[in-house]
Amino acid sequence: MKKTWVVIVVLLISAFVLVDHAAAETKKGDTEISGQLYFFIPSDGDEVINLFGSIGFFLTDRIELNLVSFISMTGDMTVGSVGPGVDYYFTPKTDTMYYIGGSFQLNMTDIDSGGTASETDDSFDIHVGLQHFITERTTLKCTLGHNDGLNGQYLVIGLAYFF
């Protein structure tokens, strides 16, 4: 497990240092769409890798409202989550933007082909992260957080596009 984290951190640092980027910034009214890999480490059990997506809208230069979701399919079990969130950007008009945020999520397990979940519960998540522009409208995105309902920490790595 520690080797996985070391490799991920080294790759992120390399990407931020080596990638040449265009001058870019976010502003009020921008919309962000992102796709990421979600590495979840529960307090008990094995680590899990899921697909994670979000869409967000900047109310101000610093405050983004978003809708987050993920889905995981293992064997005959499907697990998913969806919910609203908010992020606050400390450095919105720079090439590397740092943020803190949280979200409320509805977690669903054993989802059948009709979309009905056999179990649901809710959770709250708090996270910190950064986005680094690699083009004028595209960022590498990295988020570290904790989800209380799923009882574990997570790392999310991916790309975001602003329009």
N, C-alpha and C positions, 0 to 999 in steps of 0.2 A: 504494500500500500504506500509506504513512504517513497519508494522508487517512482511510483506513478505521479505523486505530487511533485517530486523533484524534476522529472521530465517535463511536466506541464509548466512549471514555473520557468524553467530554462527556455522552453519554446516561446513563452509569452514575452520574456525579456528580450530574446533575440528578435522577435517580430517587431517590437516597439523600437528597438535600436536600429535595425537594419532597413526597415521599410521607409522609403522616401514618400512623403505625403504632400498634398496640396494644402494651401491655406484654406481653412474651413471653419465654420462655426454653426451653432444652432441658434434659433431665435423663436420668439413667440409665433405660434401658428404652424411651426414645422410638425410633420408627422414622421414617426420612426417605425419601421417594421424590421424585426430581427428573427433570425433562426440560429439556434445554438445547441450544443451538446450539454446535457445536464448531468454532472457527476454527483450522485447522492451517496453519502456515507452515513448510514443509520447507526444509532448507538449500539444496536445489536443486529447482527446479520451481515450479509455481504454487500459490498458496494454495488451500485446500479448505475448504468448509463442510459439516459433517456433523451428523447428529442424534446426541445423546448422552444416555444415561440412567443412573441409578444408584439403588440402594436401600441404605440403611444402617441399622445398629442401634447405639445408644449403649450401650457396656459400662459406662461411667461418665459423669459430666457432661461430661468432656473428651475421651474417646476413643470414636471411631466406627469400627466395622468396616463396610466396604461392598463391594458388587459393582458394578463399572462395565462399561459396554458402549457401543459405537457402531457405526453402520452407515453406509456410504456407497455409493451406486449411481451410477455414471457410465457412460453408454452401455451396453455389454454386460459391464462389469466391476463386481463387487460386492466391497467390502472391509469387513471387520468386525474387532472386537476385543472380548474379554471377559476379566475378571480380578478378583481380590480386591484390596482396598486398605485403608488405615487413615488416618484423619485425627485430628490432635490440635488441640483448640480451646483457644486462649489465654484467651478471654473468653466462656465458655459461658452466662452468666446476664445478658447484656446485649442491647440491641436490635441491635447490630452485632457479629457474632461473627467473629473472625479465626482462621484455621487454617493448618496446614502438614500435608502428607501425602505419601503415595507409594502406588503400586500396581504390581503385576506383571500383565502383560497377554499374552494369546495373540493374536497378529495373524494373520488369515486373509485371503488374496487369491484372486480368481477363484472365488468361491463359486458353485456351480451350483444349479439349482432343487431338488436333493435335499439340499442343505446340506453337500456335500462341498467342501473347499477344495483347490485345486491346490498352494498353497504355505502353509506356516505358519512362524512364528517367534515368539520371545518378546521382550518389552521391559520396561523398568522406567521408571516415570515418577515425577517429583517435582514438587510443586506448592505454591503458596500461594494463599490466597483469603479471601474474606469473604462472609458472608451477612447481609442486613439484613432484619429483620422488617417486612412491610407489613401483616400482620394478625397475630392471636395465634398462628396455626399456619402461616403462609406467608411465605417469604423470597424476596427477589431474591438470586441467587447468582452470584458471579463468581470464576473461578479462572484463574490464570496458571501455566503449567508447561512442562516440557521432557520429551520422550519420547526415550530413547536409541535404541531400536530403530527408530523411525520417523525419527530424526535431525532433530528440529525442535522448535520452540516452538509453544505453543497458547494460546488464550484460549477459555474456556467461559463462556457467559452464559445464565442461565435462571431457572426458578422451582423451589422446593422446598416440599414440604408435609410437616408433622410430625404423626404420630398415635401 
